[in-house]
Amino acid sequence: MKRLTIIGSTGSIGQNTLQVVRHLSGQFEVFALAARSSVELLAEQIEVFRPKIVTLTDGARVDELLRGLPRRV
């Protein structure tokens, strides 16, 4: 299984990449996701792909991201 880091995961290329990962399930592990400020979409991606590392460029929105995640993540 190959590990992936998706930089710009909430942008069009990142979203398309994650669609390919879904399609080829079992062949890739999403190790890390990075986004600028799309908190809602990033929260959805975290729930689906369960990355070990997440970065958000807009530090002012980190608390908002954390509030949007279920406790189990």
Steps between C-alpha positions, in 0.01 A plus 500: 500500500634842404474796736386834361522856619244720328596867500205718412255221575197730482590645162395349168816295445501377859133402484556315173799321649290387794233371260766283337609377845138405577473320167821307562425421863751270660788622284560833675503638851445873546772579750461879508261771380577869465255779421492877506168587662210277384422371846172321423640303206822420686297365794310270260828380348643429845199286589520302175876452463617512865843654431767493767595864433283800409612855434295813454677810371243738649590460866207720604262223388659209688252520790214501250643186338535326835139584593386348170664165565340217694675406823619166364727656236 
